[in-house]
Amino acid sequence: MNSVIFDLDGTLVDSEPNYYESGRRTLERHGIADFTWEHHARFIGIGTLETLEILKDRYGIAAPVEQLLAEQNSAYLELAGTRTEVFPQMRELVERLHAEGAAMAVASGSSREAIDAVLAATGLDRLLTTVVSAEEVAHGKPAPDVFLEAARRLGADPAGCVVFEDAAPGARAARAAGMGCVAIPYVRDTADDPAFAAAGLLFPGGQAEFSADVAHDWLTTRRPG
């Protein structure tokens, strides 16, 4: 069985609405009142820190990015414990893989505090105990660092790992890491992004189309490399 590395936000859990709301509140505190979901969607798959660096420059926000990050993390954590849902088919797949003893990890662009809060709130923390945040590596997605660190912690060869991802930057990172990829686009309009073309298994319809059975069957028959 391949080792499995899950992206968190938009892949395992539907946390993007919380990220949008926490980002909107943070920007509003600094005088930006017109940040829409459409604006947020362009940053799905990119780490929170990198996103805030871009937004700080774009809107000319005076506050240091470290302050913006602390404010958004605070707002996000307030929302995460009560409003985060696990995608049902994803939970089924994780529980099945856990029962089979598969090596699994979470690798996310979110802060470690945010990751831990979501995993605890959803009960996934008992199933997924190896966790890597982009804060812990040199470069976030689309660089491969976070996935390579997850493989290292699992003691796995990158070629024997499969990444589950919902966003194009993550799919690029998986390919750069030399790993297989199962793509479940969170934003369906991005399903034809070239980054997803190299995925070993693609669910163009996103979570509405995702099947734990299909993904499990593909994992058990995939040959590394």
KAVEN-V476352 format. One record per residue. SS is DSSP state (~ for helix, > for strand, _ for the rest). BURIAL is + if it has 16 or more other C-alpha atoms within 10 Angstrom, else -. D_CENTER is the distance of its C-alpha to the mean C-alpha in whole Angstrom. Layout:
# KAVEN-V476352
[[SS;BURIAL;D_CENTER] [SS;BURIAL;D_CENTER]]
This chain:
# KAVEN-V476352
[[_;+;22] [_;+;19] [>;+;17] [>;+;13] [>;+;10] [>;+;7] [_;+;3] [_;+;4] [>;+;4] [_;+;6] [_;+;6] [_;+;8] [>;+;9] [_;+;10] [_;+;9] [~;+;10] [~;+;14] [~;+;14] [~;+;12] [~;+;14] [~;+;17] [~;+;17] [~;+;17] [~;+;19] [~;+;21] [~;+;21] [~;+;22] [~;-;25] [~;-;26] [_;-;27] [_;-;29] [_;-;26] [_;-;27] [_;-;25] [_;-;22] [_;-;21] [~;-;18] [~;-;19] [~;-;18] [~;+;15] [~;-;14] [_;-;14] [_;+;12] [_;+;9] [_;+;6] [_;+;9] [_;+;9] [~;+;11] [~;+;14] [~;+;14] [~;+;14] [~;+;17] [~;+;19] [~;-;19] [~;-;20] [~;+;22] [~;-;24] [~;-;24] [~;-;25] [_;-;28] [_;+;26] [_;-;29] [_;-;27] [_;-;25] [~;+;21] [~;-;21] [~;-;23] [~;+;20] [~;+;17] [~;-;20] [~;+;20] [~;+;17] [~;+;16] [~;-;19] [~;+;19] [~;+;15] [~;+;16] [~;-;19] [~;+;17] [~;+;15] [~;+;17] [~;-;19] [~;-;17] [_;+;14] [_;-;14] [>;+;13] [_;+;13] [~;-;16] [~;+;16] [~;+;13] [~;+;15] [~;-;18] [~;+;16] [~;+;15] [~;-;18] [~;-;20] [~;+;19] [~;-;19] [~;-;23] [_;-;23] [_;-;22] [_;-;20] [_;+;18] [>;+;14] [>;+;12] [>;+;8] [>;+;7] [>;+;5] [_;+;6] [_;+;8] [_;+;11] [~;+;12] [~;-;14] [~;+;12] [~;+;10] [~;+;13] [~;+;14] [~;+;12] [~;+;12] [~;-;16] [~;+;17] [~;+;15] [_;-;17] [~;+;14] [~;+;15] [~;-;18] [_;+;17] [_;+;14] [_;-;16] [_;+;14] [>;+;12] [>;+;11] [>;+;10] [~;+;10] [~;+;13] [~;-;15] [_;-;15] [_;-;17] [_;-;15] [_;+;11] [_;+;10] [_;+;11] [_;+;13] [_;+;13] [~;+;14] [~;+;11] [~;+;11] [~;+;15] [~;+;15] [~;+;13] [~;+;16] [~;-;18] [~;-;18] [~;+;18] [_;-;21] [_;+;20] [_;+;21] [~;+;18] [~;+;20] [~;+;20] [>;+;16] [>;+;14] [>;+;10] [>;+;9] [>;+;7] [_;+;7] [_;+;8] [~;+;11] [~;+;10] [~;+;7] [~;+;10] [~;+;13] [~;+;11] [~;+;12] [~;+;15] [~;+;16] [_;+;16] [_;+;18] [_;+;16] [>;+;16] [>;+;13] [>;+;13] [>;+;11] [_;+;11] [_;+;11] [_;+;10] [_;+;13] [~;-;16] [~;-;18] [~;+;16] [_;+;16] [_;-;19] [_;-;17] [~;-;19] [~;+;15] [~;+;15] [~;-;19] [_;+;18] [_;+;16] [_;-;18] [>;+;17] [>;+;16] [_;+;16] [_;+;17] [_;-;18] [~;+;14] [~;+;14] [~;-;17] [_;-;18] [_;+;16] [_;+;18] [~;+;18] [~;-;21] [~;-;21] [~;+;17] [~;-;19] [~;-;22] [~;-;21] [~;+;19] [~;-;23] [~;-;24] [_;-;22] [_;-;24] [_;+;22] [_;-;23]]
